[in-house]
Amino acid sequence: MYKKPQANLTGYDKILLRPVEVSFSKNWKPENDSALYTMNKPDREKIKQELADVFHEVFKQVLDEQGGYQLVDEPAKDVLELRAAIVNLYINAPDVSMQTAANVRTYTTNAGEMTLIAELHDSVTGELLSRAYDRREGMDSGMWTWTDSITNTADAKREIRRWAELLKQALDASRAAPGQPA
């Protein structure tokens, strides 16, 4: 985590949530894992868009609907801009049942991994106030479980919720200590 010295988040009570960028791990090659399907560009783009949508939905729920931080569409002096990227996305078992006519079930011990890179900027000046990196790996159940798009989405949503709650806690802490660097 990086925090600009003397950065103070107390004056921000609104958040401009920019669309999250999603990119796969360079080592993620699901087409090498199965002769039953091919992961094509539209499939990859669909996964990226669905994950970006989940990110926005969860952050809106945690920050705006539950957390008291209004999400806005325009910069202003009391608006904190959140720029985020999910990188190194590696899905152990993308849902192949929708891509093949075969009745395929995939079992894994965890869904995969992803890393968040999040930056907080003053929305007017663009000044970088804070940057955080966090790598998350799916919960290892210790046993093989059926994995599909529904379980993958649930696992991703759980990790994204953790990130949103960590941000909310940091923002709350900055409000609790006015005048102190956050």
Phi, psi and omega in degrees: 000141175239138173227128178299132178306135180067013176297137183229120183260005187295333183276001183255122176233006177230156182229132173260104183267107178286154177301135181283140175267141180234134175218147182276158172297143178295340180270357182278110181224074185299335179294341177278345185271348184208140175273356185276342184208166175234129177274106182263175184301315177299324177297315180297317180295323178296315178299314180298316181293319179296321178292320177298320178295318178298317179303310182296316180300312183291316179296322177298315181297312184288316185275316187271301187288325182252336191257351179081016177249105183294130174274131183234169183253352185231147175294151174197169185295336180257020184247126176264127180266126178254117175250125184226154174218138170257118184239167179054037178292125179227112181259117182296327182214085173297150184291109181269349184297332179278347185258352182227160175276344182286149176275097186245133173239134180247137179241137178220169173264342172202163187285329182143213182207161176199157180236135175261134167242117183234137177234137174253126181234151166292127188289339181273311184270339184081002182300130177286123180257326183201151177219138179224147175236138176209124178261132178234141177241144178303150179298127179275111184285345182081357177216160181287129177229151180295129183238132177211188183298329180290314179290325177298316180295318179298317179295316179297317180299320179298315181290320178295322177300319177302315180298315181297319180292324176297318178296315179301316179299318179294318178294318177299318180297322179293327178287328183288337181238071183301142179083352180262146175299140181260000000 
